[in-house]
C-alpha cells in the first residue's frame, strides 16, 4: 500500500512492444527491499537512498504458465517456463531499459538479479549477458491471468465469451482469470470493463428467460 510521499512514477516505454515493454512500479521502501533481496546490505542501501530510487521492470508476453489451486492454500501456485528465445528477449529488454535509465539521468542501476554487477555508466552494459539464464533472479507478478480463460471452445476455455461457466446455469466468472493473455498494462480497467459487459449480458439473458441471475467470482488477479 502506498503511503503519502511514496515515489511511484508512472512512466512506460511502448516502443518495443509487443516483444517486450518497460515501465516502473511502486517504489516504497518495502518493495525496494524485496526487489534487492539478493544483494548484501540491501536494507541499509534502501534506508539511505529510497527517496532517490525507483523500481523499473521489463515485461514480455513470452513463456508458458500454469495456475493451480492447492488444498489448504488461499493463493494459487503459478509456474512459468521460458524458452531460450524468451530469455533472449528479456536480456535485450534489460539492456534497453538500462540504456533508457542512463539517458534519463540515472547515477547507478542495481539489477535485481543475484550476482549481476552494479552499473554506473552505459559502458558497464557490456557486463550484462545477452541471454538470461533460467535461474537468474525471480519472475514476479502481481497480476495473475487466465486460470479460467473465456471463449467458445470448451476444450480450451472455462467460460463462454461472456464469463458464463461452461455446463453451469447462473454461474459466471468476472475477474482477471477470464483474460486470455497478458495485457502489457495494468489490467484494472480491462477487468472492470469486462465485468460490466458480462453483468449486462447476464441480466439481459435472465430477463429474456424471466428469471434472476447469480454472479460468482473465481480465479485471482
C-alpha positions in Angstrom: 0.0 0.0 0.0 1.4 3.4 -1.0 1.9 6.0 1.7 1.8 9.8 1.2 5.1 10.9 -0.3 6.0 7.4 -1.7 7.7 7.5 -5.1 5.5 5.8 -7.6 6.3 7.1 -11.2 4.0 6.1 -14.0 6.3 6.1 -17.0 6.1 3.4 -19.6 8.0 2.8 -22.9 5.9 1.2 -25.7 8.5 1.4 -28.5 9.4 -2.3 -28.4 6.0 -3.9 -27.8 4.7 -6.5 -28.4 8.1 -8.1 -27.9 8.7 -6.5 -24.6 7.6 -3.5 -22.6 9.3 -1.3 -20.0 7.9 0.7 -17.1 8.1 1.5 -13.4 6.3 0.1 -10.4 5.5 1.0 -6.8 8.8 2.0 -5.2 8.2 2.3 -1.5 10.9 1.1 1.0 9.3 -2.3 1.5 9.1 -3.1 -2.3 12.6 -1.8 -2.9 13.8 -4.1 -0.1 12.1 -7.1 -1.7 13.4 -6.3 -5.1 17.0 -6.1 -3.9 16.7 -9.1 -1.5 19.6 -10.9 -3.3 22.0 -8.1 -2.6 24.1 -8.0 0.6 23.3 -4.9 2.7 20.2 -4.1 0.7 18.2 -2.8 3.7 20.9 -0.3 4.6 21.0 0.8 1.0 17.2 1.3 0.9 17.1 3.1 4.2 19.7 5.6 2.9 18.6 6.2 -0.6 15.0 5.1 -1.1 13.7 8.6 -1.9 16.0 8.7 -4.8 15.3 5.2 -6.1 12.7 3.7 -8.3 11.8 0.1 -9.4 11.7 -0.3 -13.2 10.8 -3.5 -15.0 10.9 -5.3 -18.3 7.9 -7.5 -19.2 7.2 -9.8 -22.1 4.4 -12.0 -23.3 6.7 -15.0 -23.6 6.7 -18.1 -21.5 4.2 -20.8 -20.8 2.4 -20.7 -17.5 0.2 -22.9 -15.3 -2.1 -21.8 -12.5 -3.2 -24.5 -10.0 -5.1 -24.4 -6.7 -3.6 -26.3 -3.8 -5.6 -27.8 -0.9 -5.3 -25.6 2.2 -3.9 -22.6 0.4 -5.8 -19.4 -0.5 -3.3 -18.3 -3.2 -2.7 -20.3 -6.4 0.6 -21.9 -7.4 1.9 -20.2 -10.5 4.6 -21.7 -12.6 6.2 -20.2 -15.7 8.6 -21.8 -18.2 10.7 -19.7 -20.6 12.4 -20.9 -23.8 15.9 -19.6 -24.8 14.1 -17.3 -27.2 12.0 -15.8 -24.3 15.1 -15.4 -22.2 16.9 -13.7 -25.1 14.1 -11.2 -25.4 14.2 -10.4 -21.7 18.0 -10.0 -21.9 17.6 -7.5 -24.7 14.8 -5.7 -22.7 17.1 -5.4 -19.6 19.8 -3.8 -21.7 17.3 -1.4 -23.4 15.9 -0.5 -20.0 19.3 0.3 -18.6 20.1 2.5 -21.7 16.8 4.4 -21.1 17.5 4.9 -17.4 21.0 6.3 -18.0 19.7 8.5 -20.7 17.2 9.9 -18.2 19.9 10.7 -15.7 20.3 7.6 -13.5 23.5 7.6 -11.5 23.6 3.9 -10.5 21.5 0.9 -11.6 21.1 -2.1 -9.4 19.9 -5.1 -11.4 17.5 -7.2 -9.3 19.4 -10.4 -10.3 21.7 -12.1 -7.8 25.3 -11.8 -9.0 24.8 -9.1 -11.6 27.1 -6.1 -11.2 26.0 -2.6 -10.3 26.0 -0.3 -13.3 27.4 3.2 -13.2 27.6 4.2 -16.9 26.4 3.0 -20.3 29.9 1.4 -20.8 29.0 -1.0 -18.0 26.2 -2.5 -20.1 28.9 -4.7 -21.7 28.9 -6.7 -18.5 25.3 -7.8 -18.9 24.7 -11.2 -20.6 22.8 -11.2 -23.9 20.9 -14.3 -22.9 19.5 -14.5 -19.4 19.7 -17.9 -17.6 16.5 -19.6 -16.4 17.8 -19.4 -12.8 18.7 -15.6 -13.0 16.6 -13.8 -10.4 12.9 -14.4 -9.8 9.9 -13.9 -12.1 7.4 -11.8 -10.2 3.9 -10.6 -10.9 1.0 -9.0 -9.1 -1.4 -9.7 -11.9 -2.2 -13.4 -12.5 -4.4 -14.1 -15.5 -6.0 -16.9 -17.4 -6.8 -19.5 -14.8 -10.4 -19.6 -16.2 -10.0 -18.2 -19.8 -13.1 -17.2 -21.7 -14.1 -18.4 -25.2 -16.4 -20.8 -27.1 -14.1 -23.7 -27.4 -14.9 -25.9 -24.4 -11.7 -27.9 -24.8 -9.5 -24.8 -24.1 -11.7 -22.4 -22.0 -13.6 -22.5 -18.7 -16.3 -20.0 -19.7 -18.0 -18.7 -22.7 -17.2 -15.2 -24.2 -19.3 -13.5 -21.5 -17.9 -15.3 -18.5 -20.6 -18.0 -18.1 -19.1 -21.2 -16.9 -19.5 -24.0 -19.4 -22.1 -26.5 -18.4 -23.4 -24.5 -15.4 -26.5 -22.4 -15.1 -26.3 -19.0 -13.4 -22.6 -19.2 -12.6 -20.3 -16.5 -14.0 -16.6 -15.6 -13.6 -15.9 -11.8 -13.6 -12.3 -11.2 -12.7 -8.8 -11.3 -14.3 -8.8 -15.1 -14.6 -11.0 -14.5 -17.8 -8.2 -12.7 -19.6 -6.7 -15.0 -22.3 -3.2 -13.5 -22.2 -1.1 -10.6 -20.8 -2.4 -7.1 -21.3 1.0 -5.4 -21.0 -0.6 -2.7 -18.9 -2.3 -2.7 -15.5 -5.4 -4.8 -16.0 -7.8 -3.0 -13.7 -9.6 -1.0 -16.4 -9.9 -4.1 -18.7 -11.3 -6.2 -15.8 -13.8 -3.6 -14.8 -15.0 -3.2 -18.5 -15.3 -7.0 -18.9 -17.2 -7.3 -15.6 -19.7 -4.6 -16.6 -20.1 -6.1 -20.0 -20.7 -9.6 -18.7 -23.1 -8.5 -16.0 -25.2 -6.6 -18.5 -25.3 -9.7 -20.8 -26.3 -11.9 -17.8 -29.0 -9.5 -16.8 -30.3 -9.4 -20.4 -30.3 -13.2 -20.7 -32.1 -13.6 -17.3 -34.7 -11.1 -18.3 -35.3 -12.9 -21.6 -35.8 -16.1 -19.6 -37.9 -14.4 -16.9 -35.6 -15.4 -14.1 -32.9 -14.0 -11.9 -29.2 -14.4 -12.4 -26.3 -15.0 -10.0 -22.7 -13.9 -10.4 -19.8 -15.9 -8.9 -16.2 -14.9 -8.6 -13.3 -17.3 -9.4 -9.6 -17.1 -10.1 -7.3 -14.2 -9.0 -5.7 -11.1 -10.2 
